[in-house]
Amino acid sequence: MESTLPANHNLDYFVGRAEGYYISITKENMAKLAELAANSAEIEIALDLTVIFDNEIILEWCDLPEPPIYISETIERESVSHFAECVGGKYQKIIFCDNHTFIDL
């Protein structure tokens, strides 16, 4: 997997955090990640997962594999609810100052 980061991304959010790797969400990268995950302990893959789209964090999952997963309010409620069902969780909206949605796995 090639580590990439959009040229226009604001890195201020990540200052002071542990080393991170940035990859594009492509079919090939996700297949390789699934392959690695099938043969590794969770902690060997990632501790935190952040999905960035158009310079906005749309999903954040800290302390993998423990819940919760936070999803931006810019994502439609129906999509978030469906995602929660697919991963065996439940949708629960909690208002944060940063407009994230809470999913309890």
TORZA-978127 format. One record per residue (C-alpha): residue number from 1; x, y, z. Coordinates in steps of 0.05 Angstrom, whole numbers, plus 5000, padded with zeros to 4 digits. Each point is the difference from the previous one (the first is absolute). Example, Ala and Ser with C-alpha at 12.3 -4.5 7.8 and 13.67 -1.06 7.14 Angstrom:
BEGIN
R   k east north   up
R   1 5246  4910 5156
R   2 5027  5069 4987
! end
This chain:
BEGIN
R   k east north   up
R   1 5000  5000 5000
R   2 5025  5068 4983
R   3 4998  5052 5055
R   4 4968  5063 4973
R   5 4973  5065 5028
R   6 4963  5053 4960
R   7 5044  5060 4986
R   8 4948  5048 5027
R   9 4989  4963 5066
R  10 5006  5042 5063
R  11 5048  4962 5045
R  12 4987  5045 5061
R  13 4950  4948 5026
R  14 5054  4947 5002
R  15 5056  5040 5033
R  16 5023  4966 5064
R  17 4968  4933 4983
R  18 5037  4935 4989
R  19 5029  4984 4932
R  20 4946  4987 4949
R  21 4994  4971 4931
R  22 4952  5027 4948
R  23 4972  4957 4945
R  24 4947  5011 4948
R  25 4937  4959 5006
R  26 5004  4958 4937
R  27 4976  4930 4986
R  28 5072  4976 4998
R  29 5021  5034 5065
R  30 4938  4975 5037
R  31 5013  4929 4975
R  32 5071  5003 5025
R  33 4978  5028 5066
R  34 4949  4944 5008
R  35 5054  4949 4984
R  36 5046  5030 5052
R  37 4944  5003 5051
R  38 4982  4927 4989
R  39 5070  4979 5022
R  40 5016  5052 5053
R  41 4978  5023 5068
R  42 4958  5064 4999
R  43 5055  5041 5033
R  44 5048  4980 4944
R  45 4955  5033 4949
R  46 4978  5065 5032
R  47 4985  5034 5066
R  48 4962  5058 4970
R  49 4964  5007 4933
R  50 4981  5066 4969
R  51 4964  5008 4934
R  52 5010  5068 4967
R  53 4960  5024 4940
R  54 5004  5070 4970
R  55 5045  5021 5057
R  56 4947  4980 5052
R  57 5002  4943 5049
R  58 4939  4958 4985
R  59 5016  4939 5043
R  60 5044  4992 5061
R  61 5011  4936 5040
R  62 5049  5005 5057
R  63 5027  4942 5041
R  64 4982  4946 4950
R  65 4965  4952 5005
R  66 4961  5030 5058
R  67 4939  5043 4989
R  68 4978  5053 4985
R  69 5008  5023 4928
R  70 4986  5073 4986
R  71 4969  5020 4934
R  72 4990  5071 4975
R  73 4931  5030 4997
R  74 5013  5014 4927
R  75 4985  4927 4987
R  76 4925  4984 4993
R  77 4968  4968 5061
R  78 4973  4942 4958
R  79 5070  4984 4975
R  80 5029  5002 5070
R  81 4944  4957 5027
R  82 5010  4949 4944
R  83 5075  4999 5012
R  84 4989  4988 5075
R  85 4955  4941 4984
R  86 5050  4971 4951
R  87 5056  5000 5052
R  88 4956  4973 5055
R  89 4992  5065 5037
R  90 4944  5048 5015
R  91 4991  5072 4979
R  92 4997  5050 5056
R  93 5002  5074 4987
R  94 5037  5041 5052
R  95 5012  5073 4986
R  96 5073  5021 5007
R  97 5027  5069 4989
R  98 5034  4973 4937
R  99 4936  4970 4970
R 100 5019  4927 5003
R 101 4952  4941 5006
R 102 5012  4943 5049
R 103 4996  4927 4980
R 104 5004  4949 5055
R 105 5028  4933 4978
! end
